[in-house]
Each structure stands twice: as structure tokens, then as C-alpha cells.
């Protein structure tokens, strides 16, 4: 275990929660799971449950590299999704870390790494690629029937990535990244000269398109990927730029309930440090703080969730996963480090990967 210094204001602002040293036993009853994340240990991939102090409570082996999660509102059900263009989505219990059968998947589809549960927990929705038709879909699964696939909705875009249950509990917000891919060329991006990224809101009962927004044409190579919701009905998003490294467009934005998109201007040195790549975004439950990770830049960018003004950066090499912890955040890194309370403690045998989510009690 080791630690690294962060900006002193992180401690003063309470942006990252205080924790016990990792590996230390907790007195009394076992702590409940507070977070889910993915990681690689001994050459194998896992979904892992952590308590509020960053201790590992259990894990579920994954058949390949994991990406994101869907978690039911009551925290009783979760699904771990494969990294694009993966073909597995594994349901499990966060309390017991016992997995059930993977979700069914048609031969001409693959997962995009994210999904969501309906407000009542009876349906699971997963972003997928209809790769022969070159279009995005949101697959619909019946949770009560062992996640049987019962249909799909068009996402009205290409490359749907993260999706969130909207504040009305009846619709979903989806980030269509705009990048055309095909599993015959697993990580190749096939349409960078013509890509269009959009945010859409879909009715989860009918699949009807309720709203759609896109960026200015000059930013057509800016791929909106990951999302975070705030209590004012806004959706914050972060992007990955597919154009020239010298262009350095804004990577963070806000879609308000009136349908307006606002991109956030950061100090030039911060934008440059992010290296055109944002990995994850999270908001505190009260919406007062927004945090965005940049694994390529090795920094976490913190914003005021009301004004959008820049507050600070926190250094954490190869950081990607981030999740709210009440009035702060927990962040993970591929180095095995977990940022807590102004310091970074580490599991030297684990490479934390991609995303993490907070479990609701």
C-alpha cells in the first residue's frame, strides 16, 4: 500500500470520502456493498463489490473484459456488461456476488457496455449494435423471466453507449457516440469523416423518440459517451474527440431539461492535459459537484454542478472509474489505486478498469 499527494483543496472541499486503510478489518457486522467496479487480477477479469471504505467484499469472474453496470433502484440486482464489442452481459446479486445465466444475445448484435433497469426493476434495457444495419438499438429484457429478450427500440443514432433512467422514471437518456463499428474489425472506427453524435430521450414503454440534441457541426468528431444526471433534470456528459490531437475541443457538457446543450470551457491547460479523452463522469446526489476522469491525462476534473465553473484537478495516473459517495467521490485507477480522503491507497495485484457505480440502499 502506498499513497500519493493530491491538491490540498480536495481535502478542504471534501470531494473525496475519508476511508480506513485498505485491507484493514472492519469491527462488528460485515459492511454492505457500496460500489461495484471491474478489475483484472491474476490475468483474469472480475466484477467486484467494495464497501464504503474501499475494501473488497466479493467478486464475480467475468468471461472477458468488463465495462459498465446496470443496477436496480433497490440495489438487489445488477448486470455487468462486456467492453465493446463484447457479447456477454452477466446478471448477479451485489449482496451475495452470485451470478446467474448470461443475457441472451442475437448473433447480429453486440453489447456497448452499458444498460439500465426500469424504475420498478421489471425490465432491463441494454445498448447494442445492430452491426449489419449500422444502427444502434436498446434491447429490452424481462427480468422476471430470467432476463428473456422481448424486443428492442431504435436509439436513432449510431454507437449508443451509456444510458440512464431519466428523472421521470419512464424514459431513458442515451448517448449515441456516433462511431460506426463492426465486430469483424473489433476496435476499428469506420466512419470518422461522417460521424454524428447525439443525445436522445426515449419512452421506455413505447420506444418513441421524445427529444434529440446534437453538437454544432464543427464538432462532428466529438463523441458523447458517458452520462450523469442531476436533480435539476439535467444530464451531464463527457466526450472523446476523434479528430486531430491539436484541436482540443471541450470534453464536458450539460443537456438541460429544456433541450439546450452547453459545452463547458475549462482552462486551456486543463483541456490540454485531458488529451482529448474523458473516461467517466459522476455527479453528487445533490448535483453540486461534477467529476470527470481522464485516464490518458491522469487527472480528475471537478466542476461546480450549478454554475459549471471549474474548481480543480486531482492527479491520479490511469484513472477512469468514479462514483459519488454522498457529498464526494471515490475514484479508481489502472495502477490499482483508489482515491479516498485526499490520498491514494493501492491493491498492487489489481488493475481497476473502466467504470464504477454506487449501489442504492
N, C-alpha and C positions, 0 to 999 in steps of 0.2 A: 504494500500500500504506500502511495506517495501523494503528495499534494502539489498544486501549482497556484501561483498568485493570480488573482483577478483584480479588476478595477475596484478600488475601495468603495465606490458608490454602490456596487452590487450589494454589499453588506448593509450599508446605510439605508438603502431603499427597500431592503428585504425582498429582493427579486427572486432569490433562490433560497429554498427552505433549508432550515438547520437540520442536521441529521446526526445520528450516532455513527461512530466509525463503522465502516462496512465489515461484516463478519462478526461483529460483537453480538453476543446472545442477548435477547430481549427478555427481561424478567416477566414472570406471570404468563398469562394466556398467550398463545401464538397470535401475532398480528395478522389482521386480514389483508388480503391483497389490495394494493392501492394503484398499481400500474401494471400494464402489460407492455412488453417490448420484445424485439427479436435480437438474436445474437448467435455468434459462432463460437463453439467451444470444442476443442479436440478434433477440429476438422469437420464437425457436423453442425447443422443448423437447428435452432430451437426457438420456440416461443417461451418467454419467461415471465413469471409473475414476481413483482417486487412489492415489499411493504413501503410505508411512507418514509422510511429511513434508507431505502436503497438495498435492503437485504433480499437475497433471492429466496423465495418461498417454494418454488417448484418450477418445473419446465415441461414442455411438450415437444418431443422430437418432431421436426418437420422434414418432409421428403426432399426439400430443396431450400433455396434461399428465400426467406420470408421478407415481407414488405410492411404492410399495414394491417389494421384490425377493424372489425366491426364489433361493437359491444352493445348489448341491450341496455335500455334505460335502468333496469333494476340491477344490472351487473351480473346476472346469473348466467348469461350466455355470451359467448364470444366466438369469433371466426378469425383465423389467421390466414391471410392471403399471400400467395406467391408473388414474387417480384416479376414484373412484366418481362417476357411474355409467358409467365408460368401457367400451369394447368391444375394447380391444387388450391383448394380453399378448405381449411380444416376446422370444423366446429369443436369447441371444448368448453369445459366448465372452469372459469377462473378460480373457483373455490377449491376444486379438487385437482385441477390440471389433468383431468381425464378427457381424452379425445374420443369423438365418435367418427362415423364414416365420412369421408370427404364429400363435398358437394358434387353432384353430377354436373358434367360439362359436355356440351355437344362437341363433335370433332372439329367443327369450323369456328370455334370460339377459343379465346384465352382470356385470362383474368388480367386486370390492370392494377391490382394491388390494393384495392380499397372496396369498402362496402358500408352499408348501414342497416340497422334494424328499424322497423316501423315503431311508432310510439307505443303500441300495445305489445310489441315483441312477437307478433304472429307472422310477420313477413321479414325476409332478409332480401336486400337488394345489393347487387354486385356489379361494378363497372366491368364491361367486357368488350372485346374487339371482335366484330364480325369481319374477319380479315379478308375474305373473298370479295365482299361487297365494299370494303373500305369505309365502314361506318361504325360508330360507337353505339353500344346498347347498354341498358341497365336491366340485368337479369332479375327475375322475381322468383323467390323460393318460399315454400310453405314450411315454416319452422316446425309446426305440429305434425307434419308428415315426413319427418326425417329429412327436412330441407329439400323436398322434391321440387324440381324446377317446373314452374307452372306458367311461365311466359317471359316476355321481355318488352321493354319500351325503347324506342329510339332516343338517343341523347341529343339529336340534332347537331351533331358535330363529330369530329374525328379525335380519337385518342382520349376518351373520358378517363379521368384519373380519380382524384379524391371526390367523395360525395358526402354531404351532410344532411341530416334531418333539419328542415327549416323550423323556425320558431313557432309556426302554426301547427306543427305536428302532423301535417297532412301532405306536405310537399318536400321535395329534395332539391338542394343546390348542388350542381355538378360542374366541375372544371373540365371542359374539353380542351386538352392540351394542344390539339391541332396537328399533331405529328402522326403521319401515316406510317404504320409498321406492318410487318408480315412475319410469322414465325419461321419462314424459310430463310430469313435474314434477321435473326433474333434481336439484335440491338441496332440495326441499321435504320436510319431515318430517311424515308423515301420521298418526302415532299417539301423539303426545307425552302424551296423557292416559291411555293404557293400556299404554305400553311396559314391557317386562321384559327386562333384560339378564342374560345368563348366561355362565358359563364351562363348557365341556364338554370331555370327553376321548373321542375316537372311536378305535376299532380301524381301522387303515388297510387291513387285508385284507378285513374284512367290513363295515365301516361301523357296527358295533354301538356303541351308547352305553355307555361304561364308567363315566362319572362326570358329575355335573352339579352346579353350585353357582350360587346367586343371592344378591343382596344383600338386606338387610332391606326389607320392603315400603315403609317410609317413604322409602327411597332409590330408588324405582322409576324416577325420571327421571335416574339416574346411568348413563351408557352406558360400559360397559367396552369398550375399543377396542384397546389395544396391549399387547404382552406381552414379557417377558424371562424366561429360565429361569436357574436357579442350580443348582450341583452337588448341593445337598441335595434335589433333586427338587421344589422349589417353583417356582411360576410367579408372577412379579410382574406386576402390571397397572396401567395408568393409565386415567383416565376423562375424559369430557367431560360436564358437567352440563347438562341440557336445561331445567331449571326456572328459577325466578326468580333474578336476579343476587344478590339479598340472602341467598340460602340458604347458599351456600358450604360444601357438604359436603366430606368428604375425597375426594381425587382419586387416591390411590395405595393399592394394597393387595397382599396376598400370599395365594395359594392354596397351602396346603401339601400334601404327599403324602397326608395323612390326610383331605383334603377340606374342611378348615376355611378359611374366608375371614377375613382380618384386615385391617381398614382402618387406615391409618397416620395418626395425629394429628400434624399439623405445627403449628408456632407460628402463631397466628392471623394475624399479619402476612404470613407466607409464603402461607398459604391464600388470603388476600385478594389478594395480588399475582398469583397464578396466574389469577385472573379466570375461575374455573370451567372451565378448559381445559388439559389436558395433551396435548402433541403426540406425543412419543415416549418410550420407556423403554429403558434398556440396563443390563446388568449386566457387571461384570468377570468374566473366566473363573473366578476363584476364588470368586465370589459375595460378596466382601467389600464391594463398593460398588455402589450402585444410583443411576442418574442419570435424571432426568425433565425434559424440556424443556417450557416453556410459551411458545409464540410470542406469545400475547396479553399475557402478563405480562413478556416479555423477560427471563426468568430460567431458570436450570437449578438444579433442586433435587437435592442429593446426600444420600443416606442410607447408614447402616451396614447392609449386607446381612444381617448376623447378628441384630442386635437390632431393626432397623427404625428406630433413632433418627435424628433429624435431625442432619446435620453442618453443612451450609452452603448458601447460594445463590451462584450466579455470574451476573453480569449479562451478557446478550448479546441485543441487540434482535432481535426477529423470529426467534428460534432455534427450530428444530424437529428437524432431523436430528441423531442422536447414535449413536455406536457405540463399543464397547470397543477399547482399544489396549494390551492386556496388563493392566497394573495401573491404567490410567486410561481416558480417553475423548477422542474427537475430536467436536466439535460444529460444525454449520453454521448459517447464518442467511440469511434472505431478502435481507439487505443485501449479500451477497457475502462476508461474513466467515467465517473458520474459526478456531475457538478451539483454540490449541495452546500449551502451556507457559506458561500464565498471561498470554497476550496474544492478541489477535485480529488476524490478518492478513487482507487482503481481495483478492478479484478484483472490481474495480469494475464489470466488464462482465457479471457473472453474478449471478443471483438463485438461490441454493441453495433447494431446495424439498423439503418433506416429509421423507422418511426416508433413512437411510444404513445400510449393513451392512458388517460386517467380513468379508473373504474368508479362508477357511481355506487354509493352505498344505499 
